[in-house]
């Protein structure tokens, strides 16, 4: 029962986060439902890569001098 609630909570959270970050919401919601919180690190990595692609290679977040 606890595992099912955990998976449902992860699915709902990932769905909302994917909607707010313009990612495939249905896909991330389904992955959250199937794998639960185990998929969250993959979601964070994918979100970071999408942000990097949107900014391009010439733009950097931080410059080291």
Contact map, one row per residue, 1 for C-alpha under 8 A:
11111000000000000000000000000000000000000000000000000000000000000
11111100000000000000000000000000000000000000000000000000000000000
11111110000000000000000000000000000000000000000000000000000000000
11111111000000000000000000000000000000000000000000000000000000000
11111111100000000000000000000000000000000000000000000000000000000
01111111110000000000000000000000000110000000000000000000000000000
00111111111000000000000000000001111110000000000000000000000000000
00011111111100000000000000000001100100000000000000000000000000000
00001111111110000000000000000000000100000000000000000000000000000
00000111111111000000000000001001100110000000000000000000000000000
00000011111111100000000000011111100100000000000000000000000000000
00000001111111110000000000001001000000000000000000000000000000000
00000000111111111000000000001000000000000000000000000000000000000
00000000011111111100000010011001000000010010000000000000000000000
00000000001111111110000011011000000000000000000000000000000000000
00000000000111111111000010000000000000000000000000000000000000000
00000000000011111111100010000000000000000000000000000000000000000
00000000000001111111111110010000000000000000000000000000000000000
00000000000000111111111110000000000000000000000000000000000000000
00000000000000011111111000000000000000000000000000000000000000000
00000000000000001111111000000000000000000000001000000000000000000
00000000000000000111111110000000000000000000000000000000000000000
00000000000000000111111110000000000000000000001000000000000000000
00000000000000000110011111110000000000000000000000000000000000000
00000000000001111110011111111000000000000000000000000000000000000
00000000000000100000000111111100000000000000000000000000000000000
00000000000000000000000111111110000000000000000000000000000000000
00000000001001100100000111111111000000000010000000000000000000000
00000000011111100000000011111111100000000000000000000000000000000
00000000001000000000000001111111110000000000000000000000000000000
00000000001000000000000000111111111100100000000000000000000000000
00000011011101000000000000011111111110110000000000000000000000000
00000011011000000000000000001111111100000000000000000000000000000
00000010000000000000000000000111111100000000000000000000000000000
00000010000000000000000000000011111111100000000000000000000000000
00000111111000000000000000000011111111100000000000000000000000000
00000110010000000000000000000001001111110000000000000000000000000
00000000000000000000000000000000001111111000000000000000000000000
00000000000000000000000000000011001111111110000000000000000000000
00000000000001000000000000000001000011111111000000000000000000000
00000000000000000000000000000000000001111111100000000000000000000
00000000000000000000000000000000000000111111110000000000000000000
00000000000001000000000000010000000000111111111000000000000000000
00000000000000000000000000000000000000011111111100000000000000000
00000000000000000000000000000000000000001111111110000000000000000
00000000000000000000000000000000000000000111111111000000000000000
00000000000000000000101000000000000000000011111111100000000000000
00000000000000000000000000000000000000000001111111110000000000000
00000000000000000000000000000000000000000000111111111000000000000
00000000000000000000000000000000000000000000011111111100000000000
00000000000000000000000000000000000000000000001111111110000000000
00000000000000000000000000000000000000000000000111111111100000000
00000000000000000000000000000000000000000000000011111111100000000
00000000000000000000000000000000000000000000000001111111000000000
00000000000000000000000000000000000000000000000000111111111000000
00000000000000000000000000000000000000000000000000011111111000000
00000000000000000000000000000000000000000000000000011011111100000
00000000000000000000000000000000000000000000000000000011111100000
00000000000000000000000000000000000000000000000000000011111110000
00000000000000000000000000000000000000000000000000000000111111100
00000000000000000000000000000000000000000000000000000000001111100
00000000000000000000000000000000000000000000000000000000000111110
00000000000000000000000000000000000000000000000000000000000111111
00000000000000000000000000000000000000000000000000000000000001111
00000000000000000000000000000000000000000000000000000000000000111
